[in-house]
Amino acid sequence: MVQVFGYSHQPVKGLYLAYQAFSTIFIRLPYWVIIYLPKYRRPRPSWSLKHCVTTNFIRHTMNITARSGEFVSCPNHLAITEGPGVKGAWVEAAPHLIIDEVASWASVANVKPARIPGYWYDKPGADIPIGQKPMPGEKVILCLHGGGYIQSSAHPNHFMGVIIRNIIQHCQPVQRAFALEYRLSSTDPLPSANPFPAALIDAIAGYNYLVNTVGFDPSDIIVEGDSAGGNLTLALTRYLVEHRDRPEIPPPPSGLILVSPWADLSNSHDGPNSSLTTNANIDYLFDLNTMRGLWSRQSFEGPHGLDAAESNRYISPASKSLTTSFKGFPRTFISAGGVETLYDCIVTLKNRMAADMGEGDGDGQVTFYEAPDAVHDYLALPWFEPERTETLQAIGKWL
């Protein structure tokens, strides 16, 4: 069996990608069209032919990159990648804010605070200078992107930027958002880098930047994260809540938006009747126990080991092996696709938060929005309608 990145070196990579391009265009795509042309063969009755073919294409592409590596280079934490309309800013390290358990975990992983970039997004029609001081009562969204802690970017030209642009477009009180280019993790066969809690340390610095550099009041900050970014959003908030009595630590934000959050990095939700199994052939997300999925978990957990996900409330707040409190968390909006593999762990997260905070509309409560026939992180898929627009409208109403 080919291991992760087994075809990542030239000339093997070029030959492998050429073969995959040919077979996808001339064999797989026609085959998918044929088998999904009859509506009764589609995974969900509401899905169009485009839904079926595109979802299969994304799943297949992710399987390819698990063997070949990414097709093109992506912006990362090492530099601000300039471009037309790009508004990058440096976030200075905040070592004085890293204390207690997180400092201990950082020592074990040999992770140190570092200066990282971030990118400002403006509402359409606005042109706000980089880092401009907020207007009285102005709200801002701190965005933490998904990608399994191993890929993707906060850069406006990355395809994941569509989530940020659409959210601020639908949220009337918000004129801008700040997306953090936190450090990504990796492990063998790539160089080992940035395991937990590197991303959390960066998120703390990003939050501190909005509060103490730009000047936003925490009551005007909403933190948004999709997939692994949702996991990071929960970890950041937990850190702020658990240290709210420390004068050097900024208070928690006023709200959270969790889009398909990856809330359990352990195996506690595995099983033949779990969504990880029943939705495996519907959702595009890779298997979390093999190839790229397992590599993602190993990269992120690093020297702490996979067992850390079973017992660490910062890594797996929805792990069934944990009793985790959400008392003191701000009001939260959670969205989930009904056919995503992470559905069960998202529901566990929702139930735990609601038990501690209350469920429904209102301050200090949890709002859960399910799109029954949607896949993982569907807000990043412009063609996944009407679920995408309906969810964005619900977020705008919630805010």
NORPEPE-V253647 format. One record per residue. N is the residue number from 1. SS is DSSP state (h for helix, s for strand, l for the rest). PHI is phi in degrees with one decimal (NA if undefined). OMEGA is omega as a letter, one per 40 degrees, with the letter a starting at -180 (none if undefined). Layout:
<<N/SS/PHI/OMEGA> <N/SS/PHI/OMEGA>>
This chain:
<<1/l/NA/i> <2/l/-70.7/i> <3/l/-81.4/i> <4/l/-57.3/a> <5/l/62.4/i> <6/l/-66.4/i> <7/l/-114.9/a> <8/l/-91.6/a> <9/l/-108.6/i> <10/l/-77.3/e> <11/l/-87.4/a> <12/h/-60.2/a> <13/h/-61.2/a> <14/h/-62.0/i> <15/h/-65.1/a> <16/h/-63.8/a> <17/h/-68.1/i> <18/h/-63.1/i> <19/h/-62.1/a> <20/h/-65.9/i> <21/h/-63.0/a> <22/h/-62.9/a> <23/h/-67.1/i> <24/h/-69.8/a> <25/h/-69.7/a> <26/h/-100.2/a> <27/h/-121.9/a> <28/h/-67.3/a> <29/h/-58.4/i> <30/h/-60.5/i> <31/h/-63.6/i> <32/h/-61.9/i> <33/h/-62.3/a> <34/h/-66.0/a> <35/h/-71.8/a> <36/h/-99.4/i> <37/h/-62.3/i> <38/l/-70.1/a> <39/h/-62.0/a> <40/h/-70.0/i> <41/h/-92.4/a> <42/l/-77.7/a> <43/l/-57.4/i> <44/l/-132.2/a> <45/l/-58.1/a> <46/l/-80.6/a> <47/l/-75.2/i> <48/l/-81.7/i> <49/h/-60.1/i> <50/h/-62.5/i> <51/h/-56.4/a> <52/h/-65.5/a> <53/h/-66.5/a> <54/h/-67.6/i> <55/h/-63.1/i> <56/h/-63.7/a> <57/h/-65.0/i> <58/h/-63.2/i> <59/h/-59.6/a> <60/h/-65.6/i> <61/h/-62.2/i> <62/h/-65.2/i> <63/h/-66.8/i> <64/h/-64.9/a> <65/h/-66.3/i> <66/h/-64.1/a> <67/h/-100.7/a> <68/h/-104.2/a> <69/l/85.2/a> <70/l/-65.8/a> <71/l/-71.1/a> <72/l/-132.3/i> <73/l/-69.6/a> <74/l/-126.9/i> <75/l/-55.3/a> <76/l/-141.6/a> <77/l/-74.7/a> <78/l/-80.1/a> <79/l/-157.0/i> <80/l/-84.5/i> <81/l/-90.0/a> <82/l/-76.0/i> <83/l/172.1/i> <84/l/-56.9/i> <85/l/75.4/a> <86/l/-79.7/a> <87/s/-119.9/a> <88/s/-92.7/i> <89/s/-146.7/i> <90/s/-85.7/i> <91/s/-107.3/a> <92/l/-75.0/i> <93/l/-60.8/a> <94/l/-129.5/a> <95/h/-61.1/a> <96/h/-69.3/a> <97/h/-94.8/a> <98/l/-97.0/a> <99/l/-136.5/i> <100/h/56.2/a> <101/h/-59.6/a> <102/h/-62.4/i> <103/h/-64.3/i> <104/h/-66.5/i> <105/h/-63.5/i> <106/h/-65.2/i> <107/h/-65.4/i> <108/h/-61.2/a> <109/h/-88.1/a> <110/l/55.3/i> <111/l/-105.5/a> <112/l/-122.1/i> <113/l/-58.3/a> <114/l/-145.5/i> <115/l/-74.6/a> <116/s/-135.3/i> <117/s/-88.5/i> <118/s/-151.2/a> <119/s/-132.0/i> <120/s/-87.5/i> <121/s/-116.0/i> <122/s/-105.2/i> <123/l/-61.5/i> <124/l/-51.0/a> <125/l/95.4/i> <126/l/-94.6/i> <127/l/-143.9/a> <128/l/-93.0/i> <129/l/-55.7/a> <130/l/-57.4/i> <131/l/68.8/a> <132/l/-61.8/i> <133/l/-58.8/a> <134/l/-71.6/i> <135/l/-72.0/i> <136/l/-54.8/i> <137/l/78.4/a> <138/l/-66.8/i> <139/s/-99.3/i> <140/s/-138.5/i> <141/s/-113.3/i> <142/s/-92.0/a> <143/s/-107.5/i> <144/s/-121.4/a> <145/l/-74.7/i> <146/l/-87.8/a> <147/l/128.0/i> <148/l/67.1/a> <149/l/67.8/a> <150/l/-124.0/a> <151/l/-154.0/i> <152/l/84.7/a> <153/l/-156.3/i> <154/l/-87.2/a> <155/l/-63.3/a> <156/l/-59.4/a> <157/l/-86.9/i> <158/l/-79.3/a> <159/l/-61.4/i> <160/l/-69.4/i> <161/h/-61.8/a> <162/h/-62.6/i> <163/h/-62.1/a> <164/h/-64.2/a> <165/h/-59.8/a> <166/h/-72.4/i> <167/h/-66.0/a> <168/h/-69.2/i> <169/h/-67.9/a> <170/h/-94.7/a> <171/l/-105.3/a> <172/l/-57.4/a> <173/l/-74.2/a> <174/s/-101.7/i> <175/s/-102.1/a> <176/s/-157.9/i> <177/s/-137.8/i> <178/s/-122.5/a> <179/s/-103.3/a> <180/s/-93.8/i> <181/l/-91.7/a> <182/l/-69.6/a> <183/l/-70.5/i> <184/l/-95.0/a> <185/l/-95.6/i> <186/s/-157.5/i> <187/l/-152.5/a> <188/l/-52.4/e> <189/l/-86.9/i> <190/l/-87.2/i> <191/l/-60.6/i> <192/l/-69.3/a> <193/s/-155.9/i> <194/l/54.8/i> <195/l/-72.6/i> <196/l/-52.2/e> <197/l/-105.5/a> <198/h/-56.9/a> <199/h/-63.2/i> <200/h/-64.7/i> <201/h/-59.7/i> <202/h/-66.7/i> <203/h/-64.1/i> <204/h/-61.8/i> <205/h/-65.4/i> <206/h/-64.2/i> <207/h/-66.3/i> <208/h/-61.6/i> <209/h/-59.8/a> <210/h/-65.5/a> <211/h/-80.6/a> <212/h/-101.7/i> <213/h/-104.1/a> <214/h/-78.4/i> <215/l/106.7/i> <216/l/-76.6/i> <217/l/-75.3/i> <218/h/-53.4/i> <219/h/-67.9/i> <220/h/-108.6/a> <221/s/-106.6/i> <222/s/-115.1/i> <223/s/-103.1/a> <224/s/-120.2/i> <225/s/-148.6/i> <226/s/-113.6/i> <227/l/54.6/i> <228/h/-62.5/i> <229/h/-65.0/i> <230/h/-68.1/i> <231/h/-60.1/i> <232/h/-66.7/i> <233/h/-59.6/i> <234/h/-66.1/i> <235/h/-66.3/i> <236/h/-59.1/a> <237/h/-63.3/i> <238/h/-59.6/a> <239/h/-62.5/a> <240/h/-67.4/i> <241/h/-67.4/a> <242/h/-72.3/a> <243/l/-120.0/a> <244/l/-68.7/i> <245/l/-88.6/i> <246/l/-92.8/a> <247/l/-63.2/a> <248/l/-79.6/a> <249/l/-92.9/i> <250/l/-62.0/i> <251/l/-62.2/i> <252/l/-65.6/i> <253/l/-73.5/a> <254/l/-85.9/a> <255/s/-166.5/i> <256/s/-128.0/i> <257/s/-120.2/a> <258/s/-112.4/a> <259/s/-104.7/a> <260/l/45.9/a> <261/l/-65.8/i> <262/l/-85.4/a> <263/l/-96.5/i> <264/l/-140.2/i> <265/l/-92.4/i> <266/l/-92.9/i> <267/l/-101.0/a> <268/l/-68.7/i> <269/l/-101.6/i> <270/l/-69.0/i> <271/l/152.2/a> <272/l/-64.6/a> <273/l/-106.8/a> <274/l/-82.5/i> <275/h/-64.6/i> <276/h/-60.6/a> <277/h/-97.0/a> <278/h/-69.7/i> <279/l/-102.0/a> <280/l/-61.0/a> <281/l/-96.8/i> <282/l/-109.2/i> <283/l/-72.0/i> <284/l/-90.1/a> <285/l/-64.6/a> <286/l/-68.8/i> <287/l/-63.0/a> <288/l/-75.9/a> <289/l/-109.1/i> <290/l/-136.5/i> <291/h/44.8/a> <292/h/-63.8/a> <293/h/-64.0/i> <294/h/-66.4/i> <295/h/-62.2/i> <296/h/-60.6/a> <297/h/-66.0/i> <298/h/-64.8/i> <299/h/-63.6/a> <300/h/-69.9/a> <301/h/-82.2/i> <302/h/47.2/a> <303/h/-67.9/i> <304/h/-71.7/i> <305/l/82.5/a> <306/l/-62.7/i> <307/l/-63.9/a> <308/h/-61.9/a> <309/h/-67.2/i> <310/h/-74.7/a> <311/h/-122.4/a> <312/l/-100.0/a> <313/l/-66.5/i> <314/l/-79.8/a> <315/l/-92.8/a> <316/l/-133.0/a> <317/l/-64.6/i> <318/l/-105.4/i> <319/l/-60.6/i> <320/l/-69.6/i> <321/l/-83.8/a> <322/l/-115.0/i> <323/l/-108.1/a> <324/l/-117.2/i> <325/l/-96.2/i> <326/l/-120.2/i> <327/l/-63.7/a> <328/l/91.9/i> <329/l/-71.4/i> <330/l/-76.8/i> <331/s/-55.2/a> <332/s/-136.3/i> <333/s/-109.7/i> <334/s/-118.2/i> <335/s/-114.9/a> <336/s/-146.5/i> <337/s/-88.2/a> <338/l/-67.2/a> <339/l/-115.7/i> <340/l/-86.3/a> <341/l/-65.2/a> <342/l/-85.8/a> <343/h/-55.1/a> <344/h/-61.7/a> <345/h/-70.9/i> <346/h/-68.3/i> <347/h/-65.6/i> <348/h/-59.6/i> <349/h/-59.1/a> <350/h/-58.6/a> <351/h/-64.2/a> <352/h/-68.5/i> <353/h/-66.5/a> <354/h/-65.3/i> <355/h/-63.7/a> <356/h/-91.2/a> <357/h/-118.1/a> <358/l/95.3/a> <359/s/-114.6/i> <360/l/126.9/a> <361/l/-89.1/i> <362/l/130.7/a> <363/l/-65.1/i> <364/l/68.9/a> <365/l/-129.1/a> <366/s/-109.4/i> <367/s/-110.5/a> <368/s/-110.6/i> <369/s/-120.7/i> <370/s/-112.9/i> <371/s/-100.4/a> <372/l/-54.9/a> <373/l/-106.4/a> <374/l/-94.5/i> <375/l/-92.5/a> <376/l/-61.7/i> <377/l/53.4/a> <378/h/-66.5/i> <379/h/-67.1/i> <380/h/-87.6/a> <381/l/-111.6/a> <382/l/-57.6/a> <383/l/-85.3/a> <384/l/-86.1/a> <385/l/-116.5/e> <386/l/-88.9/a> <387/h/-58.1/a> <388/h/-61.1/a> <389/h/-64.5/i> <390/h/-63.4/i> <391/h/-68.7/i> <392/h/-61.1/i> <393/h/-64.9/i> <394/h/-66.1/i> <395/h/-64.2/i> <396/h/-61.1/i> <397/h/-67.9/a> <398/h/-62.5/a> <399/l/-66.9/none>>
